Amino acid sequence: MITRKDLNALATELKDNRPGANWSLNKQLQWQMDVKSIARVCRSSNPNFDYGRFITACGGLFNVLGE
């Protein structure tokens, strides 16, 4: 099982590597898809996993499509 310590380490790494607003749309979308994929794996490995909290800890998602 993935521990809270593991999740925190993952979220910190992803946040530290989050593309800036000046990066290309493709890089932003790829980072976002990677974060969501990792979150889905974590959710399947830990019944107490909080998807939204993890996304927030990673720095949140981009509003790249103007939604």
N, C-alpha and C positions, 0 to 999 in steps of 0.2 A: 504494500500500500504506500502511496505517496504521502509523506508527512507534511505538516504545516511548514516545517523548516525548508523542505524541498520546494514547496509551492512559493514560499517567499523568495527563495533564491532564483527560481524561474522567473517570477514576476519582476524582480529587480533587474535581472539580465535583459529581459525583453524591454523593459522601460528604458534602460540605459542605451539600447540599440534602436529605439523608436526613431523613425525618420523624421526630419524636420519638415516644416511647412514648405520650405523651398525645394524639397526633393521632388522627384517626378511622381506623377500620379501612380504609375506602375509600381514603384517601390513602396509607396504608401499602402496600396492595395495588397501587395504581396505580404508586407509585414502584418497587416490586419488579418489576412487569411491564415498566416502562420500562427498568430496569437489565438485565433478561434479554434484552430485545429488542436493546438496544445491544450487549450481549455477543455475541449471535448474529451481528449484522452484522460486528462486529470479527473474529469467528472465521472468517467466510466471506472476509474481506479479507486475513487474515494467517495463513498456515499454522502459524506458531509461537505463535499466540495461546493463552494458558492461561486457559480459562474460569473455573475455580475461583479462580485467583489474582486475576483481575480482580474477581470478585464480592467476594472478601475485601477488596481494595483500596477497593472502594466502600462498605465498612462492613458487608458481609454482608447476608444476607436476614433478614427478620422471621420469627418463628415464630408467625404470626398464626392458624394453624388448629390449634394445639396439637399439632402433629406432633412 
